[in-house]
Amino acid sequence: MFKSMLTRRNAMLGAAALVAAVTLAQPAAAITPDEIKARGKIIVGIQGDNPPWGFVTSSGKQDGLDADIATLFAKELGVSVEFVPLEVNNRIPALTAGRVDVLFATMAMLPDRAKAVQFSKPYVANAIVLIGPKSAEIKTNADMAKFTVGVAKGAAQDTQVTKNAPAGTTIRRYDGDAPSVQALVSGQVETLGGNIFYMDRVEKARPGEFENKLEFQKLYNGACTRLGEKEINAALNTFIDKIKANGELKAVYDKWMKVPVPEFPETLEGIPFAAN
């Protein structure tokens, strides 16, 4: 009888564990602009260590281009904004698990990512490059084989370096943008896969020593919501159209990018801007 009771108890515990596992595995419930307005705030996932896109100041304030755009979107909804700083690798998991409502987090618009998240229209342009010593001969992808290359693990630069580097190239992957930049300036790696704004940080740490060597890919960044969230995706696209037209995007570009606002594509292959 005791054995039978144990068997039943174990079965019940197993069933409870299975239910808990299934519950945890379920994606976060969809959220709408009206629900965000009722709550009174929007929770935004953003990078905390990647200027000028998103970074935390010495006073603890979230700042940067993405922070300014997200603050404008919160204003459009009539709510406050709460920022959740994220590393490169946990941006999409934080969104799909429901920790944040939307990502303004240097999210390069890539077809593989579009299978996991819903992109908005693009609101900023970027490029993936290889940074190396000015004295180094790096004129083609084949030249990368002579150098150790650092990248932020899971980022677009990781994808592009892995794709373009010759077989046998030593690629070292770091948990985020700041650690990968630090690896270059401290001599842990000789070259670095990054975006067009990495050089500003490298130059401040080791002035006059490095330059952009290769350009792998031009990219556009968009805001991300969960798949199937039609209403908030539509609100984001309407907002992005508005700030492009009324000069607010230009003001943010002038502040952080110091280059003209580019022409944005109407479509990108494999990346829908509107939720189905």
C-alpha positions in Angstrom: 0.0 0.0 0.0 2.8 2.4 0.9 4.5 1.6 -2.4 1.3 2.3 -4.2 0.9 5.7 -2.4 4.5 6.6 -3.4 3.8 5.7 -7.0 0.6 7.9 -7.0 2.5 10.7 -5.3 5.4 10.5 -7.8 2.9 10.5 -10.7 1.1 13.6 -9.3 4.4 15.4 -8.8 5.5 14.5 -12.3 2.2 15.8 -13.7 2.6 19.0 -11.8 6.1 19.4 -13.1 4.9 18.8 -16.7 2.2 21.4 -16.3 4.7 23.9 -14.9 7.1 23.2 -17.8 4.4 23.7 -20.4 3.3 26.9 -18.7 6.9 28.3 -18.7 7.4 27.3 -22.3 4.3 29.2 -23.5 5.1 32.5 -25.2 4.0 35.7 -23.5 0.5 36.9 -24.1 0.1 39.6 -26.8 -0.1 43.2 -25.6 -1.9 46.1 -27.3 -1.4 49.9 -27.2 -4.6 50.2 -25.2 -3.3 47.8 -22.5 -0.1 49.8 -22.3 -2.0 53.0 -22.0 -4.2 51.5 -19.2 -1.0 50.4 -17.4 0.5 53.9 -17.8 3.9 52.9 -19.0 5.7 50.9 -21.7 8.5 48.6 -20.8 11.3 48.8 -23.4 14.2 46.4 -23.9 17.4 48.4 -24.8 21.1 47.9 -24.8 22.9 49.1 -21.8 26.5 49.2 -23.1 26.5 50.2 -26.7 26.8 53.9 -27.3 25.5 55.8 -29.2 22.6 53.4 -29.6 21.9 52.6 -25.9 23.9 53.0 -22.8 23.6 53.8 -19.1 25.3 57.1 -18.0 27.4 57.5 -14.9 24.3 58.8 -13.1 22.3 55.7 -14.0 20.2 57.2 -16.7 19.5 55.2 -19.9 20.6 57.3 -22.8 21.3 57.1 -26.5 19.6 57.1 -29.9 17.3 54.1 -29.1 16.5 55.7 -25.7 15.4 58.9 -27.4 13.3 57.1 -30.0 11.6 54.9 -27.4 10.9 58.0 -25.2 9.2 59.6 -28.2 7.1 56.5 -28.8 6.1 56.5 -25.1 5.1 60.2 -25.5 3.1 59.3 -28.6 1.2 56.7 -26.5 0.8 59.1 -23.6 2.7 56.9 -21.1 6.0 56.8 -19.2 8.8 54.6 -20.3 10.7 52.0 -18.2 13.9 50.7 -19.7 15.3 47.2 -19.2 19.0 47.1 -20.3 19.8 43.9 -22.1 22.8 42.1 -23.4 23.0 41.1 -27.1 22.1 37.5 -26.5 19.1 38.1 -24.3 17.3 40.7 -26.3 14.9 38.4 -28.2 14.4 36.0 -25.2 13.4 39.0 -23.0 10.8 40.0 -25.6 9.3 36.6 -26.3 9.2 35.8 -22.5 7.2 39.0 -21.8 9.9 40.8 -19.8 9.5 43.8 -22.1 6.8 45.1 -24.4 9.1 46.2 -27.3 12.8 46.2 -28.3 14.5 49.4 -29.3 17.8 47.6 -28.9 20.1 48.0 -32.0 18.1 45.2 -33.7 19.5 44.7 -37.1 16.8 43.6 -39.5 17.8 40.1 -40.6 15.6 37.4 -42.2 16.5 34.8 -39.5 15.5 37.2 -36.7 12.2 38.0 -38.5 11.2 34.3 -37.9 11.3 35.0 -34.1 10.2 38.6 -33.8 8.1 41.1 -35.7 10.1 44.0 -37.0 8.7 47.5 -37.6 9.7 49.7 -40.5 13.4 50.7 -40.2 14.2 53.9 -38.4 18.1 53.8 -38.5 20.9 52.6 -40.7 24.1 50.8 -39.8 26.9 48.8 -41.3 28.9 45.8 -40.1 32.7 46.4 -40.4 36.0 44.9 -39.4 38.3 47.2 -37.3 42.0 46.6 -37.3 45.4 48.3 -36.7 46.2 51.0 -39.3 49.6 49.2 -39.8 47.9 45.9 -40.7 47.4 44.8 -44.3 43.8 43.8 -44.4 42.3 44.5 -47.8 40.3 41.3 -48.5 38.3 38.8 -46.4 41.2 36.3 -47.0 43.5 38.6 -45.0 41.4 37.9 -41.8 43.0 34.5 -41.5 46.2 36.2 -40.3 44.5 37.8 -37.2 42.4 36.9 -34.2 39.0 38.5 -34.5 36.7 39.5 -31.6 32.9 39.8 -31.9 29.9 40.2 -29.7 28.4 36.7 -29.5 25.2 36.3 -31.4 25.2 39.8 -32.9 25.1 40.7 -36.6 28.9 41.2 -36.6 29.3 37.6 -35.3 27.2 36.4 -38.2 29.1 38.4 -40.8 32.6 37.6 -39.5 31.7 33.9 -39.3 30.4 34.0 -42.8 33.2 36.0 -44.4 36.3 34.8 -42.5 38.4 32.1 -44.2 38.3 28.6 -42.6 40.7 28.4 -39.7 40.4 32.0 -38.7 40.5 32.4 -34.9 37.2 34.1 -33.8 36.7 34.9 -30.2 33.2 35.6 -29.0 32.4 37.9 -26.1 29.2 38.5 -24.1 28.2 41.9 -25.5 29.6 44.9 -27.3 31.6 46.5 -24.4 33.5 43.2 -23.7 34.4 42.8 -27.4 35.6 46.4 -27.7 37.6 45.9 -24.5 39.2 42.8 -25.9 40.6 44.8 -28.8 41.9 47.7 -26.9 43.5 45.4 -24.3 45.2 43.3 -26.9 43.2 40.1 -26.3 42.3 40.1 -30.1 44.0 41.9 -33.0 40.9 42.8 -35.0 37.2 43.4 -34.2 33.9 42.8 -35.9 31.6 45.8 -35.1 29.3 48.4 -36.4 30.2 51.8 -37.8 30.1 53.4 -34.3 32.6 51.1 -32.6 35.5 53.2 -33.9 34.5 56.1 -31.7 34.9 54.0 -28.6 38.1 52.4 -29.9 39.6 55.8 -30.7 38.9 57.1 -27.3 40.7 54.2 -25.7 43.7 54.0 -28.1 43.7 57.1 -30.3 45.3 56.9 -33.7 46.0 53.2 -33.8 42.9 51.6 -35.5 40.7 52.1 -38.5 37.8 50.4 -40.3 39.3 47.9 -42.7 36.4 46.0 -44.4 32.7 46.5 -44.7 30.7 43.3 -44.8 27.0 44.4 -44.8 24.7 47.5 -44.8 21.9 47.1 -42.2 18.8 48.7 -41.0 17.5 48.6 -37.5 13.9 48.3 -36.5 11.8 48.1 -33.3 10.7 44.5 -32.4 7.5 43.2 -31.0 6.2 39.6 -30.6 5.0 37.7 -33.7 1.3 38.3 -34.3 1.0 41.5 -32.3 -0.7 43.5 -35.1 -1.9 46.5 -33.1 1.4 47.5 -31.5 3.2 46.8 -34.7 0.8 49.1 -36.6 1.2 51.8 -33.9 5.0 51.6 -34.2 4.9 51.9 -38.0 2.6 54.9 -37.8 4.9 56.5 -35.2 8.0 55.9 -37.3 6.3 57.4 -40.4 5.4 60.4 -38.2 8.9 61.1 -36.8 10.4 60.8 -40.3 8.0 63.4 -41.6 7.9 65.9 -38.8 11.7 66.2 -38.3 11.9 64.4 -34.9 14.0 61.6 -36.3 16.3 64.1 -37.9 16.8 65.8 -34.6 17.7 62.5 -32.9 20.1 61.7 -35.9 21.7 65.1 -35.6 22.2 64.6 -31.9 23.7 61.0 -31.9 24.7 60.1 -35.5 25.9 63.4 -36.8 25.0 62.3 -40.4 22.0 62.9 -42.6 19.0 60.7 -42.2 19.3 58.1 -45.0 16.7 57.0 -47.5 15.0 53.9 -46.0 13.9 50.9 -48.1 10.2 50.3 -48.6 10.8 46.5 -48.3 13.6 44.2 -47.2 13.6 40.6 -48.6 12.4 38.1 -46.0 11.5 40.8 -43.4 7.9 41.9 -43.3 7.3 45.3 -41.6 3.6 44.5 -40.8 2.3 41.7 -38.6 0.1 39.1 -40.3 
